[in-house]
Amino acid sequence: MKKRRWLKWSLISVVVLIVVALFGATMYMYQYAFVPGQKSFLNGGKPTKVYQDNQRWLKNVKQSKWHQQSATDDLKLAAIYVPATKPTNKTILVAHGYMGKKEDMARYIHMYHDLGYNVLAPDDRAAGESEGDAIGYGWTDRLDYVKWTQKIVATNGQDSQIALFGVSMGGATVMFTAGEKLPKQVKAVIEDCGYNSIADELAYQLNDLFGLPKFPLFYTTNWMARVRAGYNFNDGDTAKSLAKSKLPIFMIHGDQDKFVPTKMVYTNYKAANAPKQLWVVPGAAHGEALATDPTTYRNKVAQFLNEYLQ
């Protein structure tokens, strides 16, 4: 009898320890992946001269601050608007990457400005000057970007022509956005190294950074995200968004990308249900396509935009 009781309480203790350990690990993973802060795995080292030069350019170029409320959750969002040197009705809406902010897009803003476009660069929820306490991986942000396109039209006029552009998480953001109901003034999309789904990217990182399988942390972290961040990250599937979109899209990805594996761009390209172009950049790591081949990058982007923003 005593032995049975001992076994019973031993089993209960083991189960309790497992539950406590899993809850602790889930809290850690949620903090690690969804809460803004310093992330050791994103340490990019010393800023390059090109990065510093573009940061200085952005600080000195003519610009204005734009604000709006988020599509849900009543958050105040911020953006910078850089008008073209010569007046134009053509605007590029730029989406930054994971744990980034609008200023991190300086090199891209500079490129589009030099090409003659207005540029609007927002801070996503929980980034930069925007409110929020959870990273949306582009999924919660997509509806905010719909509102930014509407704000461009309301501010710059009904003859506006708009293209969406994003890098890394921003690439996924603009693909998610492309699947929503957008103003007719939105004409095209350019995505650079975006993942094909939030779930696939998080599962890949769980294995790459921690050597762990999907079960059980992937599922418990999704539960935590639903409770605390307010969304199910399994919903963020670019294939479903791209299948609904009729916008021409140009996809760019480095063939040496180990953060968002290169194979993901082929999944995205296959899913796109509109005029599409693909450029896999030889030798380029994650987010390094422009740095690897700046002349070709600029020329291909310019050619694509000239075709669809007229």
C-alpha positions as CSV (number, residue, x, y, z in Angstrom):
1,M,0.0,0.0,0.0
2,K,2.8,2.4,1.0
3,K,4.7,1.5,-2.2
4,R,1.6,2.3,-4.4
5,R,1.2,5.6,-2.6
6,W,4.8,6.4,-3.1
7,L,4.6,5.5,-6.8
8,K,1.5,7.6,-7.2
9,W,3.1,10.7,-5.6
10,S,6.3,10.2,-7.5
11,L,4.3,10.1,-10.8
12,I,2.4,13.2,-9.8
13,S,5.7,15.0,-8.9
14,V,7.2,14.1,-12.2
15,V,4.2,15.3,-14.1
16,V,4.2,18.6,-12.1
17,L,7.9,19.1,-12.8
18,I,7.4,18.5,-16.5
19,V,4.5,20.9,-16.6
20,V,6.5,23.6,-14.7
21,A,9.5,23.1,-16.9
22,L,7.5,23.3,-20.1
23,F,5.7,26.4,-18.9
24,G,9.1,28.0,-18.0
25,A,10.5,27.0,-21.4
26,T,7.4,28.4,-23.2
27,M,7.7,31.7,-21.3
28,Y,11.4,31.9,-22.3
29,M,10.7,31.2,-25.9
30,Y,7.9,33.7,-26.0
31,Q,10.2,36.3,-24.5
32,Y,13.0,35.3,-26.8
33,A,10.9,35.5,-30.0
34,F,8.0,37.9,-29.5
35,V,9.1,40.5,-27.0
36,P,11.2,43.4,-28.2
37,G,14.7,43.6,-26.8
38,Q,18.4,42.9,-27.4
39,K,18.7,39.5,-29.2
40,S,22.2,37.9,-29.2
41,F,21.5,36.0,-32.4
42,L,21.0,39.3,-34.3
43,N,24.4,40.8,-33.4
44,G,25.6,42.1,-36.7
45,G,28.9,43.4,-35.5
46,K,30.4,46.8,-36.2
47,P,28.3,49.0,-38.6
48,T,29.8,49.3,-42.1
49,K,30.8,52.6,-43.6
50,V,27.9,52.2,-46.1
51,Y,25.4,51.8,-43.3
52,Q,26.8,54.8,-41.4
53,D,26.8,57.0,-44.6
54,N,23.2,56.1,-45.2
55,Q,22.2,56.8,-41.6
56,R,23.8,60.3,-42.0
57,W,22.0,60.8,-45.3
58,L,18.6,59.9,-43.7
59,K,19.1,62.3,-40.8
60,N,19.8,65.2,-43.2
61,V,17.3,64.6,-46.0
62,K,14.1,66.5,-46.1
63,Q,11.4,64.4,-44.3
64,S,8.3,64.6,-42.1
65,K,6.7,62.4,-39.4
66,W,3.5,60.7,-40.1
67,H,1.3,59.0,-37.5
68,Q,-1.8,56.8,-37.5
69,Q,-3.7,54.4,-35.2
70,S,-3.2,50.7,-35.7
71,A,-5.9,48.7,-37.5
72,T,-6.6,46.9,-34.3
73,D,-5.6,47.3,-30.6
74,D,-5.6,51.2,-30.7
75,L,-1.9,51.7,-30.9
76,K,-0.2,54.8,-32.1
77,L,2.1,54.1,-35.0
78,A,4.9,56.3,-36.4
79,A,6.5,56.7,-39.8
80,I,8.9,58.9,-41.7
81,Y,8.0,60.3,-45.1
82,V,10.8,61.3,-47.5
83,P,9.4,63.2,-50.5
84,A,11.1,62.9,-53.8
85,T,13.4,65.7,-54.9
86,K,11.1,66.4,-57.9
87,P,7.3,66.2,-57.1
88,T,5.8,62.8,-58.1
89,N,2.7,60.8,-57.4
90,K,4.7,57.6,-57.0
91,T,5.5,56.3,-53.5
92,I,7.3,53.3,-52.1
93,L,6.0,51.9,-48.8
94,V,8.9,50.3,-47.0
95,A,8.7,47.5,-44.4
96,H,11.6,46.8,-42.0
97,G,12.8,43.5,-40.7
98,Y,12.6,41.6,-37.4
99,M,13.7,43.7,-34.4
100,G,14.3,46.5,-36.8
101,K,13.0,50.1,-37.1
102,K,12.4,52.5,-39.9
103,E,15.8,54.1,-39.7
104,D,17.4,50.7,-40.4
105,M,16.0,50.9,-43.9
106,A,18.1,54.0,-44.7
107,R,20.0,52.4,-47.6
108,Y,16.8,51.3,-49.3
109,I,15.1,54.6,-48.6
110,H,18.1,56.3,-50.2
111,M,18.0,54.0,-53.2
112,Y,14.3,54.7,-53.9
113,H,14.7,58.4,-53.3
114,D,17.6,58.5,-55.8
115,L,15.3,56.6,-58.3
116,G,12.8,59.5,-58.0
117,Y,10.2,58.1,-55.6
118,N,8.6,59.4,-52.4
119,V,9.2,56.9,-49.6
120,L,7.1,56.1,-46.5
121,A,8.9,54.0,-43.9
122,P,6.8,53.0,-40.8
123,D,7.8,51.5,-37.5
124,D,5.8,48.3,-37.1
125,R,4.0,47.6,-33.8
126,A,6.5,47.3,-30.9
127,A,9.3,48.8,-33.0
128,G,11.0,52.2,-33.0
129,E,8.5,55.0,-32.1
130,S,5.4,52.9,-32.5
131,E,3.5,51.5,-29.6
132,G,3.0,47.8,-28.8
133,D,4.6,45.1,-26.7
134,A,4.7,42.1,-29.1
135,I,6.3,41.5,-32.5
136,G,3.7,40.6,-35.1
137,Y,6.0,39.0,-37.6
138,G,4.1,40.9,-40.3
139,W,0.8,39.3,-39.7
140,T,-0.8,41.8,-37.3
141,D,1.1,44.5,-39.2
142,R,-0.4,43.7,-42.6
143,L,-3.6,45.5,-41.8
144,D,-1.6,48.5,-40.5
145,Y,0.1,48.6,-43.9
146,V,-3.3,48.7,-45.6
147,K,-4.0,51.8,-43.6
148,W,-0.6,53.3,-44.5
149,T,-1.5,52.9,-48.2
150,Q,-4.9,54.6,-47.6
151,K,-3.1,57.4,-45.8
152,I,-0.7,57.9,-48.8
153,V,-3.7,58.2,-51.1
154,A,-5.5,60.6,-48.7
155,T,-2.4,62.8,-48.4
156,N,-0.9,62.6,-51.9
157,G,-4.1,62.3,-54.0
158,Q,-6.2,59.9,-55.9
159,D,-3.7,59.8,-58.7
160,S,-1.1,58.2,-56.4
161,Q,0.7,55.1,-57.5
162,I,2.1,52.9,-54.7
163,A,4.5,49.9,-54.5
164,L,5.1,47.8,-51.4
165,F,8.7,46.9,-50.5
166,G,10.1,44.9,-47.5
167,V,13.2,43.0,-46.4
168,S,13.2,39.8,-44.3
169,M,10.2,40.1,-41.9
170,G,9.3,43.1,-44.0
171,G,9.3,41.0,-47.1
172,A,6.7,38.7,-45.4
173,T,4.8,41.7,-44.3
174,V,4.3,43.1,-47.8
175,M,3.3,39.6,-49.0
176,F,0.7,39.3,-46.3
177,T,-0.5,42.8,-47.1
178,A,-0.8,42.0,-50.8
179,G,-3.5,39.4,-50.0
180,E,-5.7,42.1,-48.4
181,K,-8.2,44.5,-49.9
182,L,-6.0,47.4,-51.0
183,P,-6.6,50.8,-52.7
184,K,-6.5,50.6,-56.5
185,Q,-3.5,52.9,-56.3
186,V,-1.3,50.0,-55.1
187,K,0.3,48.6,-58.2
188,A,3.2,46.3,-57.3
189,V,5.2,44.4,-54.6
190,I,8.9,43.9,-54.1
191,E,9.9,41.4,-51.4
192,D,13.5,40.7,-50.4
193,C,14.2,37.5,-48.4
194,G,10.8,37.1,-46.8
195,Y,9.8,33.8,-45.2
196,N,7.0,31.6,-46.6
197,S,5.2,31.4,-43.3
198,I,5.7,32.4,-39.7
199,A,5.3,28.8,-38.5
200,D,8.0,27.5,-40.9
201,E,10.4,30.2,-40.0
202,L,9.9,29.8,-36.2
203,A,10.2,26.0,-36.5
204,Y,13.4,26.4,-38.5
205,Q,14.9,28.8,-35.9
206,L,13.8,26.5,-33.0
207,N,15.9,23.8,-34.6
208,D,18.7,26.0,-35.9
209,L,19.3,28.0,-32.7
210,F,18.4,25.4,-30.1
211,G,18.5,22.0,-31.9
212,L,14.9,21.3,-30.8
213,P,12.0,19.7,-32.7
214,K,8.6,21.3,-33.1
215,F,7.0,19.3,-30.3
216,P,6.2,20.5,-27.8
217,L,7.6,24.1,-27.6
218,F,6.4,25.2,-31.0
219,Y,2.8,24.5,-30.0
220,T,3.0,25.8,-26.5
221,T,4.6,29.0,-27.7
222,N,1.9,29.5,-30.2
223,W,-0.6,29.1,-27.4
224,M,1.2,31.7,-25.4
225,A,1.3,34.0,-28.5
226,R,-2.4,33.7,-28.8
227,V,-3.0,34.6,-25.2
228,R,-0.4,37.4,-24.9
229,A,0.2,38.8,-28.4
230,G,-3.4,38.2,-29.6
231,Y,-2.8,36.1,-32.7
232,N,-2.2,32.6,-34.0
233,F,1.1,32.6,-35.9
234,N,-0.1,29.6,-37.9
235,D,-2.4,32.1,-39.7
236,G,0.6,33.9,-41.2
237,D,1.0,31.9,-44.3
238,T,2.3,33.9,-47.3
239,A,1.2,31.2,-49.8
240,K,-2.4,31.9,-48.8
241,S,-1.9,35.7,-49.1
242,L,-0.1,35.4,-52.5
243,A,-2.8,33.1,-53.9
244,K,-5.3,35.9,-53.3
245,S,-3.2,38.8,-54.6
246,K,-3.3,40.0,-58.2
247,L,-0.4,42.4,-57.7
248,P,2.7,41.9,-59.8
249,I,5.6,40.8,-57.5
250,F,9.4,40.8,-57.7
251,M,11.0,38.3,-55.3
252,I,14.7,38.6,-54.3
253,H,16.7,36.2,-52.2
254,G,20.3,35.3,-51.5
255,D,21.5,31.8,-52.4
256,Q,23.5,31.8,-49.2
257,D,20.7,32.7,-46.9
258,K,20.9,30.6,-43.7
259,F,18.4,32.7,-41.6
260,V,15.5,32.5,-44.0
261,P,16.5,29.5,-46.0
262,T,16.6,30.2,-49.8
263,K,14.2,27.3,-50.4
264,M,11.4,29.5,-48.9
265,V,11.5,31.9,-51.9
266,Y,10.7,29.1,-54.3
267,T,7.6,28.2,-52.2
268,N,6.6,31.9,-52.3
269,Y,7.2,32.1,-56.0
270,K,5.2,29.0,-56.8
271,A,2.3,30.4,-54.7
272,A,2.2,33.8,-56.4
273,N,-0.9,34.1,-58.5
274,A,0.0,37.2,-60.5
275,P,2.8,38.4,-62.8
276,K,6.0,37.5,-61.0
277,Q,9.8,37.7,-61.3
278,L,12.5,36.0,-59.2
279,W,16.1,36.8,-58.7
280,V,18.2,34.6,-56.5
281,V,21.4,36.5,-55.8
282,P,24.7,34.5,-56.0
283,G,26.8,34.7,-52.9
284,A,24.3,36.8,-50.9
285,A,23.5,35.9,-47.3
286,H,20.4,37.0,-45.4
287,G,19.4,40.6,-46.2
288,E,22.7,41.1,-48.1
289,A,21.4,41.1,-51.7
290,L,21.7,44.9,-52.1
291,A,25.2,44.9,-50.5
292,T,26.4,42.0,-52.6
293,D,25.4,43.4,-56.0
294,P,24.2,47.0,-55.6
295,T,24.2,47.9,-59.3
296,T,22.2,44.9,-60.5
297,Y,19.9,45.3,-57.5
298,R,19.1,48.9,-58.3
299,N,18.7,48.3,-62.0
300,K,16.4,45.3,-61.6
301,V,14.2,47.1,-59.0
302,A,14.1,50.2,-61.2
303,Q,13.1,48.2,-64.3
304,F,10.4,46.3,-62.4
305,L,8.9,49.6,-61.0
306,N,9.1,51.3,-64.3
307,E,6.9,48.6,-65.8
308,Y,4.1,48.8,-63.2
309,L,4.3,52.4,-61.9
310,Q,3.7,54.6,-64.9
